[in-house]
């Protein structure tokens, strides 16, 4: 991705990947908590 110019350096590519993974986890957590119908304790 760095070689193709999508990211300026490897660190930025890694940061982007981590952000994307965290966002996906947040979406999954929201979906699973609404399906259950009761709050986590």
SEBA-506425 format. One record per atom (N, C-alpha, C): residue in one letter; y, z, x; atom name. Coordinates in steps of 0.02 Angstrom, whole numbers. Example, Ala and Ser with C-alpha at 12.3 -4.5 7.8 and 13.67 -1.06 7.14 Angstrom:
+------+--------+--------+--------+------+
| resn |     yy |     zz |     xx | name |
+------+--------+--------+--------+------+
|    A |   -284 |    390 |    660 |    N |
|    A |   -225 |    390 |    615 |   CA |
|    A |   -165 |    390 |    660 |    C |
|    S |   -112 |    354 |    642 |    N |
|    S |    -53 |    357 |    684 |   CA |
|    S |      2 |    394 |    645 |    C |
+------+--------+--------+--------+------+
END
This chain:
+------+--------+--------+--------+------+
| resn |     yy |     zz |     xx | name |
+------+--------+--------+--------+------+
|    X |    -59 |      0 |     41 |    N |
|    X |      0 |      0 |      0 |   CA |
|    X |     63 |      0 |     43 |    C |
|    X |     60 |     34 |     99 |    N |
|    X |    116 |     33 |    145 |   CA |
|    X |    123 |    -36 |    176 |    C |
|    X |     67 |    -65 |    195 |    N |
|    X |     68 |   -132 |    227 |   CA |
|    X |     95 |   -185 |    180 |    C |
|    X |     83 |   -178 |    115 |    N |
|    X |    108 |   -228 |     67 |   CA |
|    X |    180 |   -215 |     47 |    C |
|    X |    208 |   -157 |     69 |    N |
|    X |    277 |   -142 |     53 |   CA |
|    X |    288 |   -103 |    -11 |    C |
|    X |    233 |    -83 |    -42 |    N |
|    X |    239 |    -45 |   -105 |   CA |
|    X |    270 |     24 |    -92 |    C |
|    X |    255 |     53 |    -34 |    N |
|    X |    283 |    118 |    -14 |   CA |
|    X |    310 |    111 |     57 |    C |
|    X |    363 |    149 |     71 |    N |
|    X |    393 |    143 |    138 |   CA |
|    X |    350 |    174 |    193 |    C |
|    X |    309 |    224 |    175 |    N |
|    X |    266 |    256 |    224 |   CA |
|    X |    207 |    289 |    190 |    C |
|    X |    160 |    312 |    230 |    N |
|    X |     98 |    342 |    204 |   CA |
|    X |    113 |    406 |    165 |    C |
|    X |    160 |    446 |    188 |    N |
|    X |    177 |    509 |    153 |   CA |
|    X |    200 |    496 |     82 |    C |
|    X |    242 |    445 |     73 |    N |
|    X |    266 |    429 |      5 |   CA |
|    X |    208 |    405 |    -40 |    C |
|    X |    161 |    369 |    -12 |    N |
|    X |    103 |    346 |    -50 |   CA |
|    X |     62 |    406 |    -73 |    C |
|    X |     52 |    454 |    -28 |    N |
|    X |     13 |    514 |    -44 |   CA |
|    X |     50 |    555 |    -97 |    C |
|    X |    115 |    564 |    -89 |    N |
|    X |    154 |    602 |   -138 |   CA |
|    X |    148 |    571 |   -207 |    C |
|    X |    152 |    505 |   -210 |    N |
|    X |    147 |    471 |   -273 |   CA |
|    X |     78 |    481 |   -305 |    C |
|    X |     26 |    478 |   -265 |    N |
|    X |    -42 |    488 |   -290 |   CA |
|    X |    -51 |    558 |   -317 |    C |
|    X |    -24 |    608 |   -281 |    N |
|    X |    -30 |    677 |   -304 |   CA |
|    X |      8 |    687 |   -369 |    C |
|    X |     69 |    660 |   -374 |    N |
|    X |    107 |    665 |   -437 |   CA |
|    X |     69 |    635 |   -495 |    C |
|    X |     39 |    576 |   -484 |    N |
|    X |      1 |    543 |   -536 |   CA |
|    X |    -59 |    584 |   -558 |    C |
|    X |    -94 |    614 |   -511 |    N |
|    X |   -151 |    656 |   -528 |   CA |
|    X |   -130 |    717 |   -568 |    C |
|    X |    -75 |    749 |   -548 |    N |
|    X |    -50 |    807 |   -584 |   CA |
|    X |    -29 |    789 |   -655 |    C |
|    X |      4 |    732 |   -663 |    N |
|    X |     24 |    710 |   -730 |   CA |
|    X |    -37 |    697 |   -774 |    C |
|    X |    -89 |    666 |   -746 |    N |
|    X |   -150 |    654 |   -785 |   CA |
|    X |   -182 |    720 |   -806 |    C |
|    X |   -183 |    769 |   -761 |    N |
|    X |   -212 |    834 |   -779 |   CA |
|    X |   -172 |    868 |   -834 |    C |
|    X |   -106 |    862 |   -832 |    N |
|    X |    -65 |    893 |   -883 |   CA |
|    X |    -79 |    861 |   -951 |    C |
|    X |    -86 |    795 |   -953 |    N |
|    X |   -101 |    760 |  -1015 |   CA |
|    X |   -169 |    783 |  -1042 |    C |
|    X |   -219 |    786 |   -998 |    N |
|    X |   -286 |    808 |  -1019 |   CA |
|    X |   -284 |    879 |  -1045 |    C |
|    X |   -247 |    923 |  -1012 |    N |
|    X |   -243 |    992 |  -1034 |   CA |
|    X |   -209 |    997 |  -1103 |    C |
|    X |   -157 |    959 |  -1114 |    N |
|    X |   -123 |    959 |  -1179 |   CA |
|    X |   -170 |    934 |  -1233 |    C |
|    X |   -207 |    881 |  -1219 |    N |
|    X |   -252 |    853 |  -1269 |   CA |
|    X |   -308 |    902 |  -1285 |    C |
|    X |   -335 |    934 |  -1235 |    N |
|    X |   -391 |    980 |  -1248 |   CA |
|    X |   -367 |   1043 |  -1285 |    C |
|    X |   -307 |   1066 |  -1272 |    N |
|    X |   -283 |   1126 |  -1306 |   CA |
|    X |   -266 |   1111 |  -1379 |    C |
|    X |   -245 |   1051 |  -1396 |    N |
|    X |   -230 |   1035 |  -1465 |   CA |
|    X |   -293 |   1022 |  -1505 |    C |
|    X |   -345 |    998 |  -1473 |    N |
|    X |   -408 |    985 |  -1508 |   CA |
|    X |   -442 |   1051 |  -1528 |    C |
|    X |   -435 |   1102 |  -1486 |    N |
|    X |   -469 |   1165 |  -1497 |   CA |
|    X |   -442 |   1202 |  -1558 |    C |
|    X |   -375 |   1202 |  -1565 |    N |
|    X |   -345 |   1235 |  -1622 |   CA |
|    X |   -330 |   1307 |  -1612 |    C |
|    X |   -343 |   1335 |  -1552 |    N |
|    X |   -327 |   1405 |  -1539 |   CA |
|    X |   -301 |   1410 |  -1468 |    C |
|    X |   -263 |   1461 |  -1455 |    N |
|    X |   -229 |   1469 |  -1391 |   CA |
|    X |   -275 |   1497 |  -1337 |    C |
|    X |   -260 |   1478 |  -1275 |    N |
|    X |   -295 |   1507 |  -1219 |   CA |
|    X |   -269 |   1578 |  -1210 |    C |
|    X |   -313 |   1624 |  -1190 |    N |
|    X |   -292 |   1693 |  -1176 |   CA |
|    X |   -307 |   1710 |  -1105 |    C |
+------+--------+--------+--------+------+
END
